[in-house]
Amino acid sequence: DAIPGFSQVAPMTWEYIPSLPLDPLSGKLPLDAPSLIILFSWTGAHGRHIAKYTQIYQTLFPTTRILVITTSSRDFWCRPSARKQALLKPAVERVQEYEDHSSILIHAFSEGGSNKAVEFAEEYSHVTGTRLPCTALALDSTPGHPHYRRLLTAFQKALPPNPFLKATGVVLCGVILGLVYFTYGVFKGFENNLIARTRRRVNDATSWDQRAPRCYLYSRADDLIAWQDVQEHMLAAAQSGVPVMDVCFEKSAHCKHAAEDPARYWNAVVLTWRRALGRKL
C-alpha cells in the first residue's frame, strides 16, 4: 500500500527525500533537526493512514529524510526473527548509504511496530558492528503484555466485514490463539512468546542507548494494549536510567491518540527530541 510522496526502496520500506535536504542559508543540515526519522508502522497499516503522521513530520522537520518500515500480520506472527532481520538488511544498508544518519528519531506504533524496531536495531548491529544511533524514541500504544482477549480483539479488527467470514474467523482465531498459549505455557515458556520477547528487547542496552529520551504515548481507553502494561514498561525503563515522558490519554482508541489531542501528542514528540538535543550538546 503506497504512501503518498514516498518511494519504495526495499521490502516493506518506503523513503521520503526532502526537496530541500539542507538549510538554504547555511548549506548544512539544521542543528535542531534529526538526520533521519524512521517510522515503524502498526501491523497492516494503510499508506493513507501512515501519511497523517509523515505529513506532520515533513512540516516539523522539512529537511529530514524519512523512512517508513511497515509490517503485515504474516510478517509479525509467522516469521522468525532471523527471517525478519534478513528482510530488513536492505533497509539497514539503505541507511548506511546516507551521508549523515548520526541522529535518528524513531517512532514505533503498536506491537507490530515495536517488534519491527527491535528486529531492525539488532540487524543494524549485525551488519555494522555498532549500535543503532537512536537519539530519541517515541512509542505509541506499545509495548503491552500478551492478553488472550485483547489479542483476539486485534485479530477481529483485521477480519473482513462479511458477517459469515467474520464469525468464522473469530472462532478460528480463538482456536489458534488457544493453541499458541498452550504451546508456550507448556513447552516453550510463556516468557518466550513474541510479545513478551519484544517487550524485553525494547529495554535491551545492547541494542538501544539507555540515555536516549523516550515518550510513551498510550490511552486508558485502548482495547488492544492495557495502559497498565505500558506504564509498567515505562517505569522499568526509567529505573534503568532511561529519560522517559509519560503521555497518557483518556479516551483515544488504539494508535489514535494523535487524533484525540494533536497538540499534546506532537508537543510530546518534539519535546522528547529537544531533550535528546540537550543531552548531545
Secondary structure, DSSP 4 states (H G I P E B T S, - for coil): ---TT-EEEETTEEEE--S--S-TTTSS--TTS-SEEEEEPPTT--HHHHHHHHHHHHHH-TT-EEEEE---HHHHHHS-HHHHHHHHHHHHHHHHHSS--SSEEEEEEHHHHHHHHHHHHHHHHHHHSS---EEEEEEES------HHHHHHHHHHHS-S-HHHHHHHHHHHHHHHHHHHHHIIIII-GGGSHHHHHHHHHT-TTTS-TTS-EEEEEETT-SSS-HHHHHHHHHHHHHTT--EEEEEESS--TT-HHHH-HHHHHHHHHHHHHHHHHHH-
